[in-house]
């Protein structure tokens, strides 16, 4: 029996099996597809951030009486005239503020133009100011004008519970103008909320800075899509490398790893 000589540099060849090829192709389709989707999301998020920046830089405009497209007004500086309905304050669960836990106070604002009510977020109060009597000095009585940023309430997310049916005086998990208006027995309410800007009075003497003194403009839009895209593309490259290395077999074996009679000459 004669054996065919094999040159040292030809001892291994790329001889992929069908199963490994199909699995790798499926994996590459998934990882490359997800990476491309994250790139598309990156472009969308960058355009969104730029649009928000442009809207927030616009001069304040009067809040229209009818808001048919709330999204077109989100992050716009606005002014609205009227008076606060101080006996109808609502509490919204808030993030810790300067190391304190507490709430944001939403006060219905009766508009002077006869366009109903809009909810105004007046800012943060610590837990010991939950009772309205403890923040009586922050009440703004009579006709006034509010300058703020329009925000569109968001629906509950996967990790954010809904409001359910809050008991009277209890705090809300998220802003929901129709449900809040119903709980207060009010009629027409705007589909947006106005976050009152700082420097408009109504703060609590001796309370932590920022207490019921409005809210600094805030845009919470994390943009990690480039990192996610690079991760998915990196996984695709890694998978391709593993496939190539794992499918390099000895020249005298078949794709199943057993001796190949065509090469061994047996």
C-alpha positions in Angstrom: 0.0 0.0 0.0 1.4 3.3 -1.0 0.8 6.6 0.7 0.7 9.9 -1.1 3.2 12.4 0.4 1.8 15.6 1.8 3.7 18.8 1.8 3.9 20.4 5.3 2.2 23.6 4.3 -0.7 21.5 2.9 -1.4 19.5 6.1 -4.6 21.5 6.8 -7.3 22.7 4.4 -10.5 24.7 4.8 -13.1 22.0 4.4 -16.3 23.3 6.1 -19.1 21.0 6.9 -22.6 21.8 5.8 -24.0 22.0 9.3 -21.4 24.4 10.5 -21.8 26.6 7.4 -25.6 26.8 7.8 -25.3 27.6 11.5 -22.7 30.3 10.9 -24.7 31.9 8.0 -27.7 32.1 10.3 -25.6 33.6 13.1 -24.0 36.1 10.7 -27.4 37.1 9.4 -28.7 37.8 12.9 -25.6 39.7 14.2 -25.1 41.8 11.0 -28.8 42.6 10.8 -28.9 43.7 14.5 -25.8 45.8 14.0 -27.3 47.5 10.9 -30.5 48.1 12.8 -28.6 49.9 15.6 -26.9 52.1 13.0 -30.3 53.1 11.7 -31.4 53.8 15.3 -28.2 55.9 15.8 -29.1 58.1 12.8 -32.7 58.4 14.1 -31.6 59.3 17.6 -29.1 61.9 16.4 -31.8 63.6 14.3 -34.2 63.5 17.2 -31.7 65.1 19.6 -30.9 67.8 17.0 -34.7 68.5 16.5 -35.2 68.8 20.3 -32.3 71.2 20.6 -33.8 73.3 17.8 -37.2 73.3 19.5 -35.9 74.2 22.9 -33.9 77.1 21.4 -37.0 78.7 19.9 -38.5 81.8 21.6 -41.5 81.1 23.9 -44.8 80.9 22.1 -48.4 81.1 23.5 -49.7 77.6 24.1 -52.4 77.1 21.5 -56.0 76.6 22.7 -56.2 73.4 20.6 -53.4 70.9 20.4 -54.1 68.5 17.6 -50.5 67.2 17.3 -48.9 67.1 20.8 -45.6 65.7 19.4 -45.1 68.8 17.3 -45.1 70.9 20.5 -43.0 68.7 22.7 -39.9 70.5 24.2 -41.2 73.9 22.9 -41.0 76.8 25.3 -44.4 78.3 25.9 -46.3 80.8 27.9 -49.8 80.3 29.3 -52.0 82.7 31.2 -54.6 81.9 33.9 -54.7 80.8 37.5 -53.7 77.7 39.5 -56.3 75.4 41.0 -54.3 75.1 44.2 -56.8 72.8 45.9 -56.3 70.1 43.3 -52.6 69.5 43.5 -51.4 66.0 42.4 -48.2 64.2 43.5 -46.0 62.4 41.0 -43.3 59.9 42.1 -40.0 61.6 41.4 -36.4 60.7 41.3 -34.2 61.7 44.3 -33.4 65.3 44.3 -30.2 66.5 46.0 -30.1 63.4 48.1 -33.8 63.6 49.1 -36.7 61.5 48.1 -40.0 63.1 47.3 -42.5 64.1 44.7 -43.1 66.5 41.8 -46.2 68.6 42.3 -48.6 68.9 39.3 -51.1 71.7 39.7 -54.0 72.1 37.3 -53.9 75.5 35.6 -57.2 77.1 34.5 -56.4 78.9 31.2 -57.6 82.5 30.8 -58.4 81.9 27.1 -61.2 79.5 28.0 -59.3 76.5 26.6 -59.8 74.4 29.7 -57.0 73.2 32.0 -53.4 72.2 31.5 -51.3 70.4 34.1 -48.3 72.4 35.3 -45.3 70.6 36.9 -44.2 73.1 39.5 -41.2 71.1 40.7 -39.9 68.9 43.5 -41.0 68.7 47.1 -39.4 66.3 49.8 -41.6 63.7 51.4 -42.2 65.9 54.5 -43.9 68.4 52.3 -46.5 65.9 51.0 -49.3 67.5 52.9 -50.5 70.6 51.1 -50.6 72.6 54.3 -46.8 72.3 54.6 -46.3 74.1 51.3 -49.0 76.8 51.7 -46.5 79.6 51.3 -45.8 78.3 47.8 -49.4 78.8 46.6 -49.7 81.3 43.8 -53.1 82.9 44.0 -54.9 84.9 41.3 -54.2 85.5 37.7 -50.7 84.8 36.6 -48.6 83.7 33.6 -46.5 80.6 33.5 -43.4 80.0 31.3 -42.4 76.4 30.7 -41.5 73.6 28.5 -44.1 71.4 26.9 -43.8 67.7 27.6 -45.9 64.9 26.1 -46.9 62.2 28.7 -45.5 58.8 27.7 -47.4 55.5 28.0 -46.2 52.9 30.6 -43.1 51.0 29.5 -42.1 47.4 30.1 -40.2 48.3 33.3 -42.6 51.2 34.4 -45.8 50.2 36.1 -49.0 51.9 35.2 -51.0 54.1 37.5 -53.8 51.7 38.2 -56.5 53.5 40.1 -54.7 55.7 42.7 -56.6 56.4 45.9 -57.4 60.1 46.6 -54.3 61.8 47.8 -51.9 59.1 46.7 -49.0 59.7 44.4 -49.1 58.8 40.7 -46.5 56.8 38.9 -46.6 58.7 35.6 -48.4 61.7 34.0 -51.8 60.8 32.5 -53.9 63.9 31.9 -57.2 62.2 31.1 -57.1 59.9 34.1 -55.9 62.7 36.4 -58.7 65.0 35.2 -61.2 62.2 35.8 -59.9 61.7 39.3 -60.2 65.4 40.0 -63.7 65.7 38.5 -62.5 68.1 35.8 -63.5 68.2 32.2 -61.4 69.5 29.3 -57.7 69.0 29.9 -54.8 69.5 27.5 -53.0 66.3 26.2 -49.7 67.8 27.3 -48.0 68.9 30.5 -46.1 72.2 31.0 -42.9 71.9 33.1 -42.6 75.3 34.8 -39.1 76.9 34.3 -37.2 78.1 37.4 -37.2 81.7 38.6 -41.0 82.2 38.6 -41.6 82.4 42.3 -43.6 80.1 44.5 -40.6 78.5 46.2 -40.8 77.4 49.8 -38.7 79.6 52.2 -36.1 77.5 54.0 -36.8 74.4 51.8 -34.1 72.8 49.7 -33.1 74.6 46.6 -35.4 73.8 43.7 -38.4 73.1 45.9 -41.6 74.0 44.0 -39.4 76.5 42.1 -39.8 74.9 38.6 -37.8 72.4 36.7 -34.6 72.9 34.7 -35.1 71.8 31.1 -34.3 68.2 30.9 -33.9 65.8 28.0 -33.3 62.2 28.9 -32.4 60.5 25.7 -29.6 58.0 26.1 -27.7 57.4 22.8 -25.8 54.1 23.0 -26.6 52.8 19.6 -23.1 53.2 18.2 -21.8 51.0 21.0 -24.5 48.4 20.4 -23.8 48.4 16.7 -20.0 47.9 17.2 -20.8 45.0 19.7 -23.0 43.2 17.1 -20.6 43.7 14.3 -17.8 42.5 16.6 -19.7 39.4 17.4 -20.2 38.8 13.6 -16.4 39.1 13.0 -15.7 36.7 15.9 -18.2 34.2 14.7 -16.7 34.3 11.2 -13.2 33.8 12.7 -14.3 30.8 14.8 -16.0 29.3 11.8 -12.9 29.5 9.6 -10.5 28.2 12.3 -12.8 25.4 13.3 -13.3 24.2 9.8 -9.7 23.8 8.9 -9.1 20.1 8.8 -6.2 17.8 8.0 -5.9 17.3 4.3 -6.2 13.5 4.8 -9.6 13.7 6.5 -13.0 14.4 5.2 -15.5 17.0 6.4 -16.7 14.6 9.1 -13.1 14.3 10.5 -12.6 10.7 9.4 -9.8 9.6 7.1 -10.5 10.4 3.4 -9.6 7.4 1.3 -9.2 9.6 -1.8 -6.2 11.3 -0.1 -4.7 8.5 2.0 -4.6 6.2 -1.0 -5.8 3.3 1.1 
